[in-house]
Amino acid sequence: MKNFGNLMKQAQEMQTKMQEMQDLLAGVDVQGSAGAGMVTVTMNGKGEMRGVKIDPSLFNGEDAEVVEDLIVAACNDAKAKAETYAQEEMSKITGGLNLPPGMK
């Protein structure tokens, strides 16, 4: 039963660390860009979009479709960076715990 007690303690520690990580991710901003930086999207670590910046030169002529595509690409870039950051932080949390296989 001693091992079960240790496992429960580790699970509680992990739960606390997971909540801390969620709070950390909500406060971290990542930026994704497209079109050589002409469109930049800012998201938090949870993948929630915080802002978008568009170079004014993109509005010359009928470039609306290009701008729309660049916004989508910049969002995807920012989301990928947010997911990578979250995975790196998660590995810091779970890396030191002796979890049974399949629980990481």
Sequence and secondary structure as in RCSB ss.txt:
>XXXX:A:sequence
MKNFGNLMKQAQEMQTKMQEMQDLLAGVDVQGSAGAGMVTVTMNGKGEMRGVKIDPSLFNGEDAEVVEDLIVAAC
NDAKAKAETYAQEEMSKITGGLNLPPGMK
>XXXX:A:secstr
 HHHHHHHHHHHHHHHHHHHHHHHHHH EEEEEETTTTEEEEEETTS EEEEEE GGGGSSS HHHHHHHHHHHH
HHHHHHHHHHHHHHHHHHHTTS   TT  
